[in-house]
């Protein structure tokens, strides 16, 4: 309706541009605000783990601490090392920040509430989440310093190692989604499919909205979460741990290990260039939390396929699940010691890769034997 109104007032092309620009801002600005909030919340989680109060001075409950930190960084001088490659040095944080934002274009916040509802949304997310490493590699090389260079190399090796496992995990989820699509075509749907916006408009198995709808009542016709599926629970655990490594989160924050590399690829950065790395990192963390929520926790669906629960907006269920996954990430950061680099590589190549590859055959075999409808009843 809004798009039609803008097209009538401004013309077809300007109206389309104005509508999409408004939608982009409606996503990008809340994401940046959410980054400030989750940084505050994560510091509160660390403080609770160490029996401290955490941020509690700037604003009510310390809520404005992140904004104060941002203002402080903004007012600092941008220093570029004399031996650095100036162009690439400044481009690297911009790439990291931009890539972190464009990934949100295909994220469905509720039924029909998505900027680009494309059939290959899952592949788009997988590809874009892999591009963040380029900003880190460029910053490490352009700084012309040993510590940033080592941090960039570590990050590249780390991301490649765990993207392989994430790829196989995604295959298992897509197999279940494809089997659900066959059932949906035959009329096998939840009684609450219309309430969830899942009764019609089923797309390809790589479409994120379809991935969410496939989880509705998927276990015993009651629970709407792939994580509760015995065949997908191990994949959910592997995906979560791989997401920690993919986003350089503890205990896998080797690219910026302060005891070895001072701050890794960020050593030579200051002022807003450093802040862009910070914003990009936490936007990627939120994106990975969202991917966990969509792939394994049912996205905008309530956890139990019960009609009264659909009275709450789907976006509230999605945000609740994202907040839960982020809390677990903060919990891990506060309690789990950092891995050695050889342990990190071993976990990715010798543990996660063979398990996830074998699980693709296990899930495929189950779907063939069970008739291909992917419902555990």
Secondary structure, 3 states (H helix, E strand, C coil): CHHHHHHHHHCHHHHHHHHHHHHHHHHHHHHHHHHHHHHHHHHHHHHHHCCCCCCCCCCHHHCCHHHHHHHHHHCCCCCCCCCCCHHHHHHHHHHHHHHHHHHHHHCCCECCECCCCCCCHHHHHHHHHHHHHHHHHHHHHHCCCHHHHHHHHHHHHHHHHHHHHHHHHHHHHHHHHHHHHHHHHCCCCCCCCCCCCCCCCCCCCCCHHHHHHCCCCCECCCECCHHHCHHHHHHHHHHHHHHHHHCCCCCCCHHHCHHHHCCHHHCCCCHHHHHHHHHHHHHHHHHHHHHHHHHHCCCCCCCECCHHHHHCCHHHHHHHHHHHHHHHHHHHHHHCCCCCHHHHHHHHHHHHHHHHHHHHHHHHHHHHHCCCCCCEC
